Amino acid sequence: MTERQPSSHRATRAAGAAPYDEEEPLPPARFAYDRHTWKEILHLLLNLPVSLFGFTYVVTLLSVGAGLTVTVVGFPLLALGLMGARQLGKLERRRARRLLGVRVDEPSPLRLRGSRNGFFPQLWLLLKDPVGWRTVLYEFIRLPWGILTFTVTLASLFVLWPVLPFLARGMANLDRAMVRGLLSPSDDLERRIAELESDRGVVVDTAAADLRRIERDLHDGAQARLVNLAMGLGLAKEKLLEDPEYAAAMVEEAHGEVKLALQELRDLARGIHPAVLTDRGLDAALSSVASRCTVPVKVTVDLDERPAAAIEGIAYFTVSELLQNVSKHSMARSASVDVWRANDRLLLQVWDDGRGGARLDGGTGMQGLAERLGAVDGLFVIDSPEGGPTTVTAELPWRDRVPERG
């Protein structure tokens, strides 16, 4: 998962393809009619119809979408228009690759969260998408350039035939520069910042939900049991002189209630942050979680040092919830947990030989896990065909552990 495949512009070139890398200098002009020159001529002739369509699209998008922003439908229309602009940029990059040989990486897709994130945060993420807005700018300025290149190229086919290769190369190089400058993902940092702002909302919502769960568990569990315990001991005190045997039975029952209350408090504390994780790290903490699973689990932790405490906690609760799913839903006979470090990433993998069919939208908390990992720039991948086995791989940033102050 951490082995990154080379980008398309880094890949080995096929014989005769002669694509131009986005970091290489632009190809020099020359007086020659080869197949590359003919591709450039075709690209320049297509500039007019393509740019006319793109210009019409963005003008309609801006006039209708922006004009209706005073109503409730304006912003959603503008957001949909920017999503369409992304597709126009994709088509233009493809045309540049095939006809001009210039290759740029595709921008990362927008990671729209599920319904938990809400409609308006998703809408705001779309409206701030810098990839869509750069494509809008690209299509807006292309019409005059498309008219110029189409006219010059068409006239040169009949009038300036000897110098057409030189003219085509020069105009095509300007096209290459525009594609690299406006359609390249090199400035994709703004989109990533917008995503992280959205992820921060997910983290806040998750933390609030956890606090509500802890409050509910305390109120309905240990607190209610302790109230009953106090009432029972009060009755036992009243019966102590009148009926010592009955009072002793009530004290015995109260003793059992104390044990149950202590166990509930331990379980609640384990759900917040287990002491074994703080004291001994992931190896011991995950082994403790695995021992409570209903199927045999083999735990392998290969770490020379400990990651940041927050990352440790996320890894622990991720494995804990995945093993709960194994116990409740997988019908597995065995499972395994592997944790290791690859460069600056912490990877964990949970496998089971159960019935499979796990999905992000399957109602087993997978979507919530994916959102939590995404909020810290992590990844979450499920491979679970029907009939099994199921392999869930999670990847987290390492982030060096900060020494605790004494």
C-alpha positions as CSV (number, residue, x, y, z in Angstrom):
1,M,0.0,0.0,0.0
2,T,2.9,2.3,0.7
3,E,4.8,1.3,-2.5
4,R,4.0,4.2,-4.7
5,Q,3.8,3.4,-8.4
6,P,5.6,5.9,-10.6
7,S,3.4,8.7,-12.0
8,S,2.4,8.5,-15.6
9,H,4.8,11.2,-16.6
10,R,7.7,9.3,-15.0
11,A,6.9,6.0,-16.7
12,T,9.1,4.5,-19.4
13,R,8.3,5.9,-22.8
14,A,7.1,3.6,-25.6
15,A,9.1,3.5,-28.7
16,G,8.1,6.3,-31.0
17,A,5.6,7.8,-28.6
18,A,7.9,10.7,-27.6
19,P,5.7,12.3,-24.9
20,Y,7.1,15.4,-23.3
21,D,7.4,15.3,-19.5
22,E,5.9,18.2,-17.6
23,E,9.3,19.0,-16.2
24,E,11.2,18.8,-19.5
25,P,11.8,21.9,-21.6
26,L,9.4,22.5,-24.5
27,P,10.3,20.8,-27.8
28,P,12.3,23.1,-30.2
29,A,10.7,24.4,-33.4
30,R,11.8,22.7,-36.6
31,F,10.9,22.7,-40.4
32,A,9.8,19.1,-40.7
33,Y,6.5,17.3,-41.4
34,D,6.5,14.3,-39.2
35,R,3.7,12.6,-37.3
36,H,4.3,14.8,-34.3
37,T,3.9,17.9,-36.4
38,W,0.6,16.6,-37.9
39,K,-0.7,15.9,-34.4
40,E,0.2,19.5,-33.4
41,I,-1.7,20.8,-36.4
42,L,-4.7,18.7,-35.6
43,H,-4.6,20.0,-32.0
44,L,-4.5,23.6,-33.2
45,L,-7.4,23.1,-35.6
46,L,-9.5,21.5,-32.8
47,N,-8.8,24.4,-30.5
48,L,-11.6,26.5,-32.0
49,P,-14.5,24.0,-31.5
50,V,-13.2,22.8,-28.2
51,S,-12.6,26.3,-26.8
52,L,-15.9,27.5,-28.1
53,F,-17.7,24.7,-26.2
54,G,-15.6,25.4,-23.0
55,F,-16.2,29.1,-23.2
56,T,-19.9,28.7,-23.6
57,Y,-20.0,26.3,-20.6
58,V,-18.1,28.6,-18.2
59,V,-20.0,31.7,-19.3
60,T,-23.3,29.9,-18.7
61,L,-22.0,28.5,-15.4
62,L,-21.0,31.9,-14.1
63,S,-24.0,33.8,-15.4
64,V,-26.6,31.3,-14.2
65,G,-25.0,29.9,-11.1
66,A,-23.6,33.2,-9.8
67,G,-26.7,35.1,-10.8
68,L,-28.9,32.7,-8.8
69,T,-26.8,32.8,-5.7
70,V,-29.4,35.2,-4.2
71,T,-31.7,32.1,-4.2
72,V,-31.4,28.7,-2.6
73,V,-30.5,27.0,-5.9
74,G,-27.6,29.3,-6.9
75,F,-24.8,27.8,-4.9
76,P,-25.7,24.1,-5.6
77,L,-25.9,24.9,-9.3
78,L,-22.5,26.7,-9.1
79,A,-21.0,23.7,-7.3
80,L,-22.4,21.3,-9.9
81,G,-20.9,23.5,-12.6
82,L,-17.5,23.4,-11.0
83,M,-17.7,19.6,-10.9
84,G,-18.4,19.7,-14.6
85,A,-15.5,22.0,-15.1
86,R,-13.3,19.4,-13.6
87,Q,-14.4,16.9,-16.3
88,L,-13.6,19.5,-19.0
89,G,-10.1,19.8,-17.5
90,K,-9.8,16.0,-17.6
91,L,-10.7,16.0,-21.3
92,E,-8.2,18.8,-22.1
93,R,-5.4,16.9,-20.3
94,R,-6.3,13.8,-22.3
95,R,-6.2,15.8,-25.6
96,A,-2.9,17.3,-24.6
97,R,-1.4,13.9,-23.9
98,R,-2.5,12.3,-27.1
99,L,-1.8,15.2,-29.5
100,L,0.9,17.2,-27.8
101,G,2.6,14.5,-25.9
102,V,2.6,16.6,-22.7
103,R,1.7,14.7,-19.6
104,V,0.6,16.0,-16.3
105,D,-0.8,14.1,-13.3
106,E,-4.5,14.1,-12.7
107,P,-5.6,16.1,-9.7
108,S,-6.7,14.2,-6.7
109,P,-10.5,13.6,-6.6
110,L,-12.5,15.5,-4.1
111,R,-13.1,13.3,-1.1
112,L,-16.7,14.1,-0.3
113,R,-17.7,12.6,3.1
114,G,-20.8,10.7,3.9
115,S,-24.1,12.1,5.3
116,R,-22.5,12.6,8.7
117,N,-20.6,15.6,7.4
118,G,-23.7,17.4,6.3
119,F,-24.9,19.0,3.1
120,F,-23.4,22.5,3.6
121,P,-19.9,21.5,4.4
122,Q,-19.8,19.3,1.3
123,L,-21.2,22.2,-0.7
124,W,-18.6,24.6,0.7
125,L,-15.9,22.1,-0.2
126,L,-17.1,22.0,-3.8
127,L,-17.4,25.8,-4.1
128,K,-13.8,26.2,-2.8
129,D,-12.3,23.6,-5.2
130,P,-9.3,25.3,-6.8
131,V,-9.0,22.6,-9.5
132,G,-12.5,23.5,-10.8
133,W,-11.8,27.3,-10.7
134,R,-8.5,26.9,-12.5
135,T,-10.3,25.0,-15.2
136,V,-12.9,27.7,-15.5
137,L,-10.1,30.3,-16.0
138,Y,-8.4,28.0,-18.5
139,E,-11.7,27.7,-20.6
140,F,-12.4,31.4,-20.3
141,I,-9.2,32.6,-21.8
142,R,-9.0,29.9,-24.5
143,L,-11.6,31.3,-26.9
144,P,-9.5,34.1,-28.4
145,W,-6.5,31.8,-28.4
146,G,-8.6,29.1,-30.2
147,I,-9.7,31.5,-32.8
148,L,-6.2,32.7,-33.4
149,T,-4.6,29.2,-33.7
150,F,-7.4,27.9,-35.9
151,T,-7.1,30.9,-38.3
152,V,-3.3,30.9,-38.5
153,T,-3.1,27.1,-38.9
154,L,-5.8,26.9,-41.6
155,A,-4.4,29.8,-43.5
156,S,-0.9,28.3,-43.3
157,L,-2.1,25.1,-44.8
158,F,-2.7,26.9,-48.1
159,V,-0.4,30.0,-47.9
160,L,2.5,29.5,-45.5
161,W,3.1,25.7,-46.1
162,P,6.9,25.8,-45.8
163,V,6.9,27.5,-42.4
164,L,3.8,25.8,-41.0
165,P,5.9,23.2,-38.9
166,F,7.7,26.1,-37.3
167,L,4.4,28.0,-36.5
168,A,2.7,24.8,-35.3
169,R,5.5,24.0,-32.9
170,G,5.5,27.5,-31.5
171,M,1.8,27.7,-31.0
172,A,1.6,24.1,-29.6
173,N,4.3,25.0,-27.1
174,L,2.1,27.8,-25.8
175,D,-0.7,25.3,-25.5
176,R,1.6,23.0,-23.6
177,A,2.5,25.8,-21.2
178,M,-1.1,26.7,-20.6
179,V,-2.0,23.0,-19.8
180,R,0.9,22.8,-17.4
181,G,0.2,26.1,-15.8
182,L,-3.6,25.8,-15.3
183,L,-4.5,22.2,-15.5
184,S,-1.6,20.7,-13.5
185,P,-2.2,19.5,-10.0
186,S,0.9,21.2,-8.7
187,D,-1.2,23.8,-7.0
188,D,-3.6,21.3,-5.4
189,L,-2.6,22.3,-1.9
190,E,-5.5,24.6,-1.6
191,R,-8.0,21.8,-2.2
192,R,-6.2,19.7,0.3
193,I,-6.4,22.5,2.9
194,A,-10.2,22.7,2.2
195,E,-10.4,18.9,2.7
196,L,-8.6,19.2,6.0
197,E,-10.9,21.9,7.2
198,S,-13.8,19.6,6.4
199,D,-12.0,16.8,8.2
200,R,-11.6,18.9,11.3
201,G,-15.4,19.2,11.4
202,V,-15.6,15.3,11.3
203,V,-13.2,15.1,14.2
204,V,-15.2,17.6,16.3
205,D,-18.4,15.8,15.6
206,T,-16.8,12.5,16.5
207,A,-15.4,13.8,19.7
208,A,-18.8,15.3,20.7
209,A,-20.5,11.9,19.9
210,D,-17.9,10.1,22.1
211,L,-18.6,12.5,25.0
212,R,-22.3,11.9,24.7
213,R,-21.7,8.1,24.7
214,I,-19.5,8.3,27.8
215,E,-22.2,10.5,29.5
216,R,-24.9,8.0,28.6
217,D,-22.9,5.0,29.7
218,L,-22.2,6.7,33.0
219,H,-25.8,7.7,33.6
220,D,-27.4,4.4,32.5
221,G,-24.7,2.1,33.8
222,A,-22.4,2.7,36.7
223,Q,-24.3,5.7,38.1
224,A,-27.6,3.9,38.2
225,R,-26.0,0.9,39.7
226,L,-24.3,3.0,42.4
227,V,-27.7,4.7,43.2
228,N,-29.3,1.2,43.7
229,L,-26.3,0.2,45.8
230,A,-26.7,3.2,48.1
231,M,-30.4,2.5,48.5
232,G,-29.7,-1.2,49.2
233,L,-27.2,-0.4,51.9
234,G,-29.6,2.1,53.5
235,L,-32.3,-0.6,53.7
236,A,-29.7,-3.1,55.1
237,K,-28.7,-0.5,57.8
238,E,-32.4,-0.2,58.9
239,K,-32.8,-4.0,59.0
240,L,-29.5,-4.6,60.8
241,L,-31.0,-4.8,64.3
242,E,-34.5,-6.1,63.4
243,D,-33.4,-8.9,60.9
244,P,-29.6,-9.5,60.9
245,E,-29.9,-12.4,58.4
246,Y,-31.9,-10.3,55.9
247,A,-29.5,-7.4,56.4
248,A,-26.5,-9.7,55.7
249,A,-28.2,-11.0,52.5
250,M,-28.7,-7.4,51.3
251,V,-25.1,-6.6,52.1
252,E,-24.0,-9.6,50.1
253,E,-26.2,-8.4,47.2
254,A,-24.6,-4.9,47.5
255,H,-21.2,-6.5,47.3
256,G,-22.1,-8.1,44.0
257,E,-23.4,-4.7,42.8
258,V,-20.1,-3.1,43.7
259,K,-18.2,-5.7,41.6
260,L,-20.4,-5.1,38.6
261,A,-20.1,-1.3,39.0
262,L,-16.3,-1.6,39.1
263,Q,-16.3,-3.8,36.0
264,E,-18.5,-1.3,34.1
265,L,-16.1,1.6,35.1
266,R,-13.2,-0.5,33.9
267,D,-14.9,-1.2,30.6
268,L,-15.7,2.5,30.2
269,A,-12.1,3.6,31.0
270,R,-10.9,1.0,28.5
271,G,-13.1,2.6,25.9
272,I,-11.6,6.0,26.6
273,H,-7.9,5.1,26.7
274,P,-6.7,1.9,28.1
275,A,-3.9,2.1,30.6
276,V,-2.0,-0.8,29.0
277,L,-1.7,1.2,25.8
278,T,-0.2,4.2,27.6
279,D,2.2,2.0,29.7
280,R,3.2,-0.7,27.3
281,G,2.3,0.4,23.8
282,L,0.4,-1.2,20.9
283,D,1.8,-4.7,21.1
284,A,0.5,-5.4,24.6
285,A,-2.7,-3.3,24.1
286,L,-3.7,-5.1,20.9
287,S,-2.9,-8.5,22.4
288,S,-5.3,-7.6,25.2
289,V,-8.0,-6.7,22.7
290,A,-7.3,-9.9,20.7
291,S,-7.8,-12.0,23.8
292,R,-11.4,-10.8,24.1
293,C,-12.2,-11.7,20.5
294,T,-14.5,-14.8,20.1
295,V,-12.1,-16.3,17.5
296,P,-8.4,-17.0,17.8
297,V,-6.4,-14.0,16.7
298,K,-2.6,-13.9,16.0
299,V,-1.1,-10.5,16.7
300,T,2.2,-9.4,15.1
301,V,3.6,-5.9,15.9
302,D,6.8,-5.0,14.3
303,L,7.8,-1.6,15.6
304,D,11.2,-0.4,16.8
305,E,9.7,2.7,18.5
306,R,6.3,4.1,19.3
307,P,4.4,6.6,17.1
308,A,2.7,9.7,18.5
309,A,0.3,9.0,21.3
310,A,-2.7,10.2,19.2
311,I,-1.8,7.9,16.3
312,E,-1.4,5.0,18.8
313,G,-4.9,5.7,20.1
314,I,-6.4,5.8,16.7
315,A,-4.7,2.6,15.7
316,Y,-5.8,0.9,18.9
317,F,-9.5,1.8,18.5
318,T,-9.4,0.9,14.8
319,V,-8.2,-2.6,15.5
320,S,-10.5,-2.9,18.5
321,E,-13.6,-2.1,16.4
322,L,-12.5,-4.3,13.5
323,L,-12.1,-7.2,15.9
324,Q,-15.5,-6.5,17.4
325,N,-16.9,-6.8,13.8
326,V,-15.0,-10.1,13.4
327,S,-16.6,-11.4,16.6
328,K,-20.1,-10.2,15.7
329,H,-20.5,-10.5,12.0
330,S,-17.7,-12.5,10.2
331,M,-18.5,-16.1,11.4
332,A,-14.7,-16.6,11.1
333,R,-12.6,-19.4,12.5
334,S,-9.4,-17.4,12.8
335,A,-8.1,-13.9,12.4
336,S,-4.8,-12.0,12.5
337,V,-3.6,-8.4,13.2
338,D,-0.3,-7.1,11.7
339,V,1.2,-3.7,12.5
340,W,4.3,-2.3,11.0
341,R,6.1,0.9,10.0
342,A,6.9,1.8,6.4
343,N,8.9,5.1,6.2
344,D,6.8,7.8,7.9
345,R,3.5,5.7,7.9
346,L,2.1,3.3,10.4
347,L,0.2,0.4,8.8
348,L,-2.1,-2.1,10.3
349,Q,-3.9,-4.9,8.7
350,V,-6.7,-7.0,10.1
351,W,-7.6,-10.3,8.3
352,D,-10.2,-13.0,9.0
353,D,-11.3,-16.1,7.1
354,G,-15.0,-15.4,7.6
355,R,-17.9,-15.0,5.1
356,G,-16.8,-11.6,3.7
357,G,-19.1,-9.0,2.2
358,A,-17.9,-6.2,4.4
359,R,-18.5,-2.7,2.9
360,L,-18.1,0.9,3.9
361,D,-21.9,1.3,3.8
362,G,-22.6,-2.0,5.4
363,G,-23.7,-0.6,8.8
364,T,-20.8,-2.1,10.8
365,G,-19.1,1.2,11.6
366,M,-16.7,1.0,8.6
367,Q,-17.7,4.4,7.3
368,G,-17.0,6.0,10.7
369,L,-13.5,4.3,10.8
370,A,-12.8,5.6,7.3
371,E,-13.8,9.1,8.3
372,R,-11.7,9.1,11.4
373,L,-8.6,7.9,9.5
374,G,-9.2,10.4,6.7
375,A,-9.4,13.2,9.3
376,V,-5.7,12.6,10.2
377,D,-4.6,12.1,6.6
378,G,-4.9,8.4,6.8
379,L,-6.2,5.7,4.4
380,F,-8.7,2.9,4.9
381,V,-9.1,0.1,2.4
382,I,-11.5,-2.9,2.5
383,D,-11.0,-6.1,0.5
384,S,-13.9,-8.4,1.4
385,P,-15.4,-10.5,-1.5
386,E,-18.5,-12.5,-0.8
387,G,-17.4,-15.8,0.8
388,G,-14.3,-14.2,2.3
389,P,-11.6,-13.7,3.4
390,T,-11.7,-10.1,4.6
391,T,-8.6,-7.9,4.7
392,V,-8.9,-4.4,6.1
393,T,-5.8,-2.2,5.7
394,A,-5.3,1.1,7.4
395,E,-2.5,3.6,7.0
396,L,-1.7,6.4,9.4
397,P,0.9,9.1,9.5
398,W,3.7,8.2,11.9
399,R,4.4,11.5,13.6
400,D,7.3,11.1,16.0
401,R,6.3,10.7,19.6
402,V,6.7,13.7,21.8
403,P,8.6,12.9,25.0
404,E,6.5,13.3,28.2
405,R,7.6,16.1,30.5
406,G,8.4,15.1,34.0
